Amino acid sequence: MVNGLGSQSINYQDAWCEMFAAEGLFVVRYDNRDVGLSSSFAGAPVGELGNAYTIGDMAADGIAVLDALGIERAHVMGLSMGGMIAQTMAIEHPDRLLTMTSVMSSTGEPEYGQSTPRAFELLTAPPATDRESYVRGWITGLREWGSPEFFDEDRLRADAERAFERSFRPDGTGRQFLAIRASAEGRAAKLRDVTVPTLVMHGSADTLITPSGGERTAELIPGARFVLIEGMGHDYPPQLWRRWVDEVVGFIRS
């Protein structure tokens, strides 16, 4: 399970992971580089676009996690930036994937999946500096791009506080954002050659990466299955966990 921009492994909450495990899957979640408890890349050399690393490097990190666990091949699911990482795993390491699930993500092409103006404004706002601004930013963002029917400020506040207490590394999130921008060009053309069985899911109410991003991903990958979840935004509220598990497990078993 591969996380999105600035997101920690605990955002794949225990109860949700247990639902996948109850279906007979061995669940692996991890912190991407530069966030959570993973290594920092502060002070690392940067490329022409100011990036210290690429999505390809982050995909290689995921493969290294499999190596460390002695797992030869895996079903890989990634959300948002994690979807971009999963796509890159399928492109660069196809022999290590049994299936790939890309959720609320896009292809890197500027014509598809672009944020609404308000969502982009919030995404690129100055980073939080303390607990209060972090929690406020978390709630404000999800009020804009989350699933409208399931918005729950108390739940989101608790999630944000738990994440802040575990790790607060806004500089790492910034470097991840630069990696996304530096790695966008060229991925779409490579998706046409992906041979890994692929499920693409997207929410109809997503304003951070609008649904055309998922539609285009499924269009490019040969044989990909596309599922649009009505009313879902750029999040994964508990009310939708069962739907996710059923879609992913059903695809894996097919």
Residue frames relative to the residue before (quaternion, step in Angstrom):
aa qw qx qy qz dx dy dz
M 1.0000 0.0000 0.0000 0.0000 0.00 0.00 0.00
V 0.1259 -0.8299 0.5435 0.0053 3.56 -0.44 1.27
N 0.3833 -0.7781 0.4674 0.1710 3.54 -0.77 1.11
G 0.5148 -0.6356 0.4967 0.2903 3.49 -1.40 0.30
L 0.8088 -0.3050 0.2140 0.4550 3.53 -1.39 -0.10
G 0.8652 0.0373 -0.0598 0.4965 3.57 -0.74 1.11
S 0.5469 0.6538 -0.3707 0.3688 3.56 1.30 -0.06
Q 0.3297 -0.7536 0.5417 0.1730 3.54 -1.02 0.86
S 0.6802 -0.5063 0.3476 0.4004 3.54 -1.26 0.42
I 0.6324 0.5553 -0.3466 0.4142 3.61 1.04 -0.65
N 0.5208 0.6187 -0.4314 0.3999 3.60 1.20 -0.17
Y 0.5924 0.4195 -0.3539 0.5898 3.56 1.31 -0.24
Q 0.2083 -0.8554 0.4581 0.1228 3.54 0.30 1.28
D 0.6898 -0.5225 0.3211 0.3849 3.53 -1.20 0.71
A 0.6840 0.5065 -0.3041 0.4280 3.58 0.79 -1.00
W 0.6396 0.5110 -0.3218 0.4757 3.57 1.09 -0.69
C 0.6460 0.5103 -0.3157 0.4719 3.58 0.94 -0.88
E 0.6366 0.5364 -0.3250 0.4487 3.58 1.03 -0.78
M 0.6035 0.5501 -0.3570 0.4536 3.59 1.13 -0.59
F 0.6480 0.4855 -0.3144 0.4955 3.59 1.03 -0.76
A 0.6515 0.5254 -0.3155 0.4470 3.58 0.96 -0.88
A 0.6271 0.5514 -0.3313 0.4393 3.58 1.07 -0.74
E 0.6536 0.4863 -0.3038 0.4940 3.58 1.28 -0.36
G 0.6425 -0.5666 0.3059 0.4154 3.56 1.29 0.25
L 0.5407 0.6197 -0.4023 0.4022 3.59 1.26 0.24
F 0.3457 -0.6796 0.6039 0.2321 3.56 -1.20 0.65
V 0.2057 -0.8384 0.4999 0.0700 3.56 -0.32 1.28
V 0.0523 -0.7746 0.6303 0.0010 3.55 -0.92 1.01
R 0.0392 0.7587 -0.6491 0.0393 3.57 -0.86 1.00
Y 0.0003 0.8144 -0.5788 0.0420 3.58 -0.98 0.75
D 0.5008 -0.6137 0.5115 0.3332 3.54 -1.28 0.36
N 0.4179 -0.6632 0.5569 0.2745 3.56 -0.95 0.85
R 0.6611 -0.4872 0.3793 0.4263 3.57 -1.23 0.36
D 0.8289 0.2792 -0.2182 0.4329 3.55 -1.22 0.67
V 0.7453 0.2773 -0.2292 0.5614 3.62 1.22 0.14
G 0.7751 0.3259 -0.2356 0.4874 3.55 -1.28 0.22
L 0.7486 -0.3601 0.2917 0.4742 3.56 -0.90 -0.97
S 0.4685 0.6795 -0.4421 0.3511 3.60 1.24 0.29
S 0.7253 -0.4630 0.3026 0.4098 3.55 -1.33 0.26
S 0.3801 -0.7023 0.5590 0.2230 3.54 -1.17 0.72
F 0.2242 -0.7681 0.5854 0.1310 3.55 -1.16 0.67
A 0.2260 0.7674 -0.5515 0.2365 3.55 1.12 0.69
G 0.8181 0.2296 -0.1837 0.4942 3.56 -0.89 0.94
A 0.4584 0.6796 -0.4583 0.3435 3.60 1.24 0.06
P 0.5885 -0.5607 0.4272 0.3960 3.63 -1.11 0.54
V 0.2556 -0.7866 0.5475 0.1275 3.56 -1.04 0.75
G 0.4877 -0.6630 0.4960 0.2769 3.54 -1.27 0.53
E 0.7865 -0.3433 0.2348 0.4566 3.54 -1.33 -0.15
L 0.7312 0.3934 -0.2244 0.5101 3.58 1.10 -0.68
G 0.6205 -0.5774 0.3331 0.4130 3.57 1.23 0.32
N 0.5281 0.6545 -0.4000 0.3643 3.57 1.27 0.04
A 0.3920 -0.7261 0.5221 0.2155 3.55 -1.04 0.85
Y 0.7828 0.0225 0.0090 0.6218 3.58 1.27 -0.38
T 0.4130 -0.7094 0.5215 0.2326 3.57 -1.30 0.11
I 0.6575 -0.4567 0.4026 0.4440 3.54 -1.33 0.05
G 0.5892 0.5694 -0.3600 0.4461 3.59 1.13 -0.59
D 0.6343 0.5136 -0.3238 0.4786 3.57 1.04 -0.76
M 0.6673 0.4956 -0.2988 0.4688 3.57 1.00 -0.84
A 0.6013 0.5331 -0.3521 0.4798 3.59 1.13 -0.59
A 0.6432 0.5137 -0.3163 0.4716 3.57 1.01 -0.81
D 0.5811 0.5660 -0.3692 0.4535 3.59 1.14 -0.60
G 0.6584 0.5153 -0.3091 0.4532 3.57 0.94 -0.90
I 0.6363 0.5080 -0.3217 0.4833 3.56 1.03 -0.77
A 0.6300 0.5341 -0.3304 0.4569 3.59 1.05 -0.73
V 0.5987 0.5416 -0.3549 0.4714 3.58 1.11 -0.64
L 0.6438 0.5065 -0.3206 0.4757 3.59 0.95 -0.85
D 0.6332 0.5332 -0.3284 0.4548 3.59 0.96 -0.85
A 0.6752 0.5109 -0.2957 0.4423 3.56 0.88 -0.97
L 0.7167 0.4261 -0.2395 0.4975 3.57 1.12 -0.67
G 0.4631 -0.7022 0.4304 0.3274 3.56 1.28 -0.06
I 0.4460 0.6771 -0.4554 0.3676 3.57 1.17 0.64
E 0.3404 -0.7744 0.4994 0.1870 3.57 -0.57 1.15
R 0.7977 -0.0217 0.0561 0.6001 3.59 0.90 -0.96
A 0.0828 -0.8194 0.5672 -0.0068 3.56 -1.07 0.76
H 0.4377 -0.5884 0.5965 0.3263 3.50 -1.41 0.28
V 0.1076 -0.8266 0.5522 0.0176 3.60 -0.49 1.17
M 0.0372 -0.7783 0.6268 -0.0038 3.57 -0.88 1.03
G 0.0038 0.8047 -0.5928 0.0305 3.56 -0.85 0.99
L 0.2424 -0.7771 0.5706 0.1083 3.54 -1.07 0.83
S 0.8454 0.0513 -0.0646 0.5277 3.57 -0.96 0.94
M 0.7972 0.0229 0.0129 0.6031 3.64 -0.45 -1.07
G 0.6067 0.5598 -0.3460 0.4458 3.57 1.10 -0.66
G 0.6015 0.5396 -0.3512 0.4730 3.58 1.16 -0.55
M 0.6311 0.5191 -0.3224 0.4778 3.56 1.06 -0.76
I 0.6389 0.5120 -0.3157 0.4795 3.57 1.06 -0.79
A 0.6550 0.5065 -0.3111 0.4665 3.59 0.94 -0.88
Q 0.6216 0.5328 -0.3375 0.4646 3.59 1.00 -0.80
T 0.6820 0.4881 -0.2848 0.4642 3.56 0.95 -0.91
M 0.5788 0.5428 -0.3734 0.4805 3.58 1.12 -0.55
A 0.6748 0.4984 -0.2963 0.4565 3.58 0.92 -0.91
I 0.6521 0.5043 -0.3033 0.4780 3.58 1.14 -0.66
E 0.8137 0.3258 -0.1273 0.4643 3.56 0.73 -1.13
H 0.7950 0.1985 -0.0953 0.5653 3.60 1.16 -0.49
P 0.0620 0.8629 -0.5011 0.0189 3.63 0.90 0.83
D 0.6259 0.5653 -0.3391 0.4167 3.58 1.12 -0.60
R 0.6728 0.4964 -0.2941 0.4631 3.60 1.26 -0.27
L 0.6889 0.4667 -0.2720 0.4832 3.60 1.26 -0.19
L 0.3301 -0.7050 0.5959 0.1972 3.53 -1.08 0.85
T 0.7522 -0.0990 0.0750 0.6472 3.54 1.05 -0.90
M 0.2158 -0.7429 0.6127 0.1617 3.54 -1.33 0.26
T 0.0777 -0.7707 0.6315 0.0353 3.56 -0.98 0.92
S 0.0911 -0.7904 0.6058 0.0004 3.56 -0.65 1.20
V 0.0407 -0.8285 0.5570 -0.0399 3.57 -0.57 1.19
M 0.8604 -0.0072 -0.0366 0.5083 3.57 -1.07 0.89
S 0.5003 0.6443 -0.4106 0.4074 3.55 0.98 0.91
S 0.2873 -0.7546 0.5666 0.1643 3.56 -1.30 -0.17
T 0.6260 -0.5995 0.3958 0.3034 3.53 -1.38 0.07
G 0.5538 -0.5900 0.4050 0.4257 3.57 1.24 -0.33
E 0.5556 0.5938 -0.3954 0.4270 3.58 1.26 -0.15
P 0.4781 -0.7151 0.4260 0.2803 3.62 -0.74 0.99
E 0.6146 0.5754 -0.3532 0.4079 3.60 1.17 -0.39
Y 0.7676 0.3581 -0.1645 0.5054 3.59 1.19 -0.42
G 0.8593 0.2161 -0.1445 0.4405 3.52 -1.20 0.69
Q 0.3719 0.7608 -0.4779 0.2335 3.58 1.19 0.24
S 0.5546 -0.6206 0.4537 0.3184 3.55 -1.13 0.76
T 0.5120 -0.5621 0.5305 0.3748 3.52 -1.27 0.37
P 0.6686 -0.5153 0.3322 0.4209 3.63 -1.12 0.46
R 0.6781 0.4882 -0.3046 0.4572 3.61 0.88 -0.87
A 0.6470 0.5102 -0.3258 0.4636 3.59 0.95 -0.81
F 0.6606 0.4974 -0.3122 0.4677 3.60 0.94 -0.84
E 0.6089 0.5558 -0.3441 0.4494 3.57 1.05 -0.75
L 0.6898 0.4637 -0.2789 0.4811 3.58 0.92 -0.88
L 0.6317 0.5507 -0.3316 0.4333 3.58 0.99 -0.82
T 0.7787 0.3436 -0.1583 0.5006 3.57 0.96 -0.90
A 0.3581 0.7298 -0.5015 0.2962 3.60 1.22 0.33
P 0.6513 -0.4952 0.3758 0.4351 3.62 -1.17 0.40
P 0.5213 -0.6717 0.4210 0.3160 3.61 -0.91 0.85
A 0.6204 -0.5372 0.4251 0.3819 3.52 -1.28 0.44
T 0.2739 -0.7745 0.5521 0.1425 3.55 -1.18 0.60
D 0.7972 0.0944 -0.0453 0.5946 3.58 1.23 -0.31
R 0.7586 -0.3931 0.2631 0.4480 3.55 -1.33 0.09
E 0.6780 0.5128 -0.3065 0.4282 3.58 0.80 -0.99
S 0.7074 0.4464 -0.2781 0.4722 3.59 0.83 -0.94
Y 0.5957 0.5596 -0.3592 0.4505 3.59 1.14 -0.58
V 0.6834 0.4745 -0.2852 0.4759 3.57 0.83 -0.98
R 0.6460 0.5241 -0.3193 0.4540 3.58 0.95 -0.87
G 0.6692 0.5010 -0.2981 0.4608 3.58 0.95 -0.88
W 0.6109 0.5565 -0.3361 0.4518 3.57 1.05 -0.80
I 0.7058 0.4625 -0.2606 0.4690 3.56 0.82 -1.05
T 0.6503 0.5237 -0.3191 0.4484 3.59 0.93 -0.88
G 0.6525 0.5204 -0.3134 0.4529 3.57 0.95 -0.86
L 0.7243 0.4360 -0.2586 0.4673 3.56 0.81 -0.96
R 0.5506 0.5644 -0.4074 0.4608 3.57 1.19 -0.31
E 0.6890 0.4720 -0.2685 0.4800 3.58 1.13 -0.70
W 0.8486 0.1843 -0.0654 0.4915 3.60 0.71 -1.02
G 0.5143 0.6453 -0.4262 0.3706 3.60 1.21 0.07
S 0.6735 -0.4706 0.3774 0.4273 3.56 -1.36 -0.01
P 0.4230 -0.7617 0.4177 0.2577 3.63 -0.30 1.21
E 0.6768 0.5205 -0.3038 0.4228 3.58 0.89 -0.90
F 0.7774 0.3577 -0.1622 0.4913 3.57 1.10 -0.69
F 0.3175 0.7507 -0.5198 0.2560 3.60 1.19 0.40
D 0.0561 0.7874 -0.6043 0.1082 3.57 -0.74 1.13
E 0.3019 -0.8081 0.4742 0.1760 3.57 -0.06 1.29
D 0.6393 0.5269 -0.3430 0.4427 3.61 0.94 -0.74
R 0.6587 0.4962 -0.3100 0.4731 3.58 0.94 -0.84
L 0.6693 0.5013 -0.3012 0.4583 3.57 0.92 -0.88
R 0.6233 0.5319 -0.3414 0.4604 3.57 1.01 -0.74
A 0.6583 0.5033 -0.3075 0.4677 3.57 0.93 -0.88
D 0.6410 0.5193 -0.3213 0.4649 3.60 0.99 -0.82
A 0.6708 0.5041 -0.2960 0.4564 3.57 0.92 -0.93
E 0.6631 0.5038 -0.3096 0.4590 3.58 0.91 -0.86
R 0.6398 0.5175 -0.3218 0.4682 3.57 1.01 -0.78
A 0.6567 0.5005 -0.3095 0.4716 3.59 0.97 -0.83
F 0.6516 0.5200 -0.3213 0.4493 3.59 0.93 -0.90
E 0.6661 0.5133 -0.3099 0.4435 3.58 0.90 -0.89
R 0.6668 0.4997 -0.3101 0.4578 3.58 1.03 -0.69
S 0.7822 -0.1897 0.1671 0.5694 3.58 0.90 -0.91
F 0.0378 -0.7765 0.6290 0.0034 3.57 -0.99 0.88
R 0.1952 0.7964 -0.5324 0.2102 3.58 -0.15 1.32
P 0.0714 -0.8449 0.5293 0.0299 3.60 0.46 1.16
D 0.5953 0.5661 -0.3765 0.4282 3.60 1.09 -0.55
G 0.6383 0.5268 -0.3218 0.4599 3.57 1.07 -0.72
T 0.6168 0.5345 -0.3370 0.4693 3.56 1.06 -0.76
G 0.6345 0.5355 -0.3224 0.4547 3.57 1.02 -0.79
R 0.6673 0.4835 -0.3065 0.4764 3.58 0.97 -0.79
Q 0.6070 0.5328 -0.3563 0.4698 3.59 1.07 -0.62
F 0.6347 0.5344 -0.3287 0.4512 3.58 0.98 -0.85
L 0.6496 0.5017 -0.3140 0.4772 3.59 0.99 -0.79
A 0.6164 0.5416 -0.3454 0.4555 3.60 1.06 -0.68
I 0.6169 0.5385 -0.3409 0.4619 3.59 1.02 -0.79
R 0.7016 0.4784 -0.2721 0.4526 3.56 0.81 -1.03
A 0.6899 0.4889 -0.2840 0.4520 3.57 0.99 -0.80
S 0.7384 0.4382 -0.2128 0.4664 3.58 1.18 -0.54
A 0.4544 0.7332 -0.4289 0.2684 3.60 1.25 -0.10
E 0.6889 0.5145 -0.2998 0.4133 3.57 0.82 -1.00
G 0.8179 0.2987 -0.2184 0.4406 3.55 -0.95 0.88
R 0.5557 0.6245 -0.4126 0.3619 3.61 1.14 -0.40
A 0.6161 0.5832 -0.3533 0.3944 3.58 0.96 -0.84
A 0.6647 0.5049 -0.3145 0.4521 3.59 0.86 -0.90
K 0.6713 0.4982 -0.2962 0.4619 3.58 1.02 -0.77
L 0.5782 0.5915 -0.3816 0.4125 3.59 1.13 -0.53
R 0.5777 0.5992 -0.3737 0.4094 3.60 1.13 -0.53
D 0.7273 0.4196 -0.2308 0.4916 3.59 1.19 -0.50
V 0.4066 0.7171 -0.4784 0.3026 3.60 1.24 0.12
T 0.1783 -0.7982 0.5709 0.0718 3.56 -0.92 0.97
V 0.5050 0.6463 -0.4235 0.3847 3.59 1.26 -0.15
P 0.4962 -0.6404 0.4816 0.3343 3.66 -0.83 0.85
T 0.0867 -0.8523 0.5143 -0.0399 3.56 -0.63 1.17
L 0.1384 -0.7295 0.6662 0.0699 3.49 -1.18 0.90
V 0.0905 -0.7752 0.6241 0.0373 3.58 -0.92 0.94
M 0.0167 -0.7956 0.6054 -0.0127 3.58 -0.82 1.01
H 0.0246 0.7861 -0.6163 0.0393 3.55 -1.13 0.69
G 0.4041 -0.7017 0.5327 0.2460 3.54 -1.22 0.54
S 0.5084 -0.6712 0.4478 0.3009 3.57 -0.96 0.85
A 0.7277 0.4275 -0.2307 0.4841 3.60 1.18 -0.55
D 0.3907 0.7335 -0.4721 0.2939 3.60 1.25 0.28
T 0.0997 -0.8057 0.5825 0.0399 3.59 -0.72 1.07
L 0.5835 0.5728 -0.3833 0.4296 3.61 1.24 -0.17
I 0.7274 -0.0057 -0.0230 0.6858 3.55 1.07 -0.82
T 0.2922 -0.8111 0.4798 0.1631 3.55 -0.09 1.29
P 0.7077 -0.5370 0.2599 0.3785 3.60 -1.11 0.69
S 0.5510 0.6113 -0.4168 0.3858 3.61 1.08 -0.44
G 0.5644 0.5979 -0.3864 0.4179 3.59 1.18 -0.46
G 0.6931 0.4502 -0.2707 0.4936 3.56 0.93 -0.88
E 0.6272 0.5441 -0.3353 0.4451 3.56 0.98 -0.83
R 0.6759 0.4896 -0.2914 0.4675 3.56 0.95 -0.89
T 0.6039 0.5561 -0.3540 0.4480 3.59 1.03 -0.74
A 0.6932 0.4697 -0.2712 0.4746 3.56 0.88 -0.97
E 0.6140 0.5569 -0.3390 0.4450 3.58 1.10 -0.68
L 0.7150 0.4701 -0.2586 0.4482 3.58 0.96 -0.86
I 0.7113 0.4511 -0.2694 0.4669 3.60 0.95 -0.81
P 0.4566 -0.7119 0.4525 0.2829 3.62 -0.56 1.09
G 0.8612 0.1371 -0.1136 0.4761 3.55 -0.88 0.99
A 0.4029 0.7351 -0.4740 0.2696 3.60 1.22 0.09
R 0.3213 -0.7142 0.5891 0.1993 3.55 -1.19 0.68
F 0.1569 -0.7960 0.5799 0.0738 3.60 -0.87 0.96
V 0.0516 -0.7791 0.6247 -0.0038 3.55 -0.96 0.99
L 0.1444 -0.7636 0.6256 0.0683 3.57 -0.77 1.08
I 0.1962 -0.7873 0.5775 0.0903 3.56 -0.69 1.13
E 0.3704 -0.7624 0.4916 0.1999 3.55 -0.42 1.25
G 0.8339 0.2285 -0.1858 0.4668 3.53 -0.98 0.94
M 0.5748 0.5823 -0.3915 0.4211 3.60 1.22 -0.15
G 0.2594 -0.7528 0.5860 0.1503 3.54 -1.03 0.83
H 0.7059 -0.3971 0.3369 0.4801 3.55 -1.13 -0.70
D 0.6005 0.5027 -0.3797 0.4924 3.53 0.64 1.19
Y 0.2911 -0.7449 0.5728 0.1798 3.56 -1.30 0.01
P 0.0751 -0.8324 0.5491 0.0065 3.58 0.37 1.26
P 0.6613 -0.5428 0.3395 0.3908 3.61 -1.10 0.61
Q 0.6036 0.5862 -0.3598 0.4031 3.58 1.07 -0.65
L 0.7288 0.4114 -0.2330 0.4953 3.60 1.19 -0.45
W 0.4091 0.7400 -0.4660 0.2604 3.60 1.22 -0.09
R 0.6586 0.5179 -0.3242 0.4393 3.60 0.85 -0.92
R 0.6323 0.5273 -0.3314 0.4608 3.59 0.98 -0.82
W 0.6467 0.5231 -0.3191 0.4542 3.58 0.93 -0.90
V 0.6704 0.5039 -0.3054 0.4511 3.56 0.82 -1.02
D 0.6671 0.5061 -0.3080 0.4516 3.57 0.89 -0.90
E 0.6632 0.5007 -0.3129 0.4600 3.60 0.94 -0.85
V 0.7080 0.4661 -0.2742 0.4543 3.58 0.79 -1.01
V 0.6877 0.4693 -0.2903 0.4717 3.59 0.83 -0.96
G 0.6283 0.5342 -0.3366 0.4544 3.58 1.01 -0.76
F 0.6535 0.5016 -0.3105 0.4743 3.57 1.01 -0.81
I 0.6439 0.5293 -0.3256 0.4464 3.58 0.89 -0.91
R 0.7179 0.4595 -0.2517 0.4585 3.57 0.90 -0.93
S 0.6111 0.5672 -0.3535 0.4242 3.58 1.21 -0.36
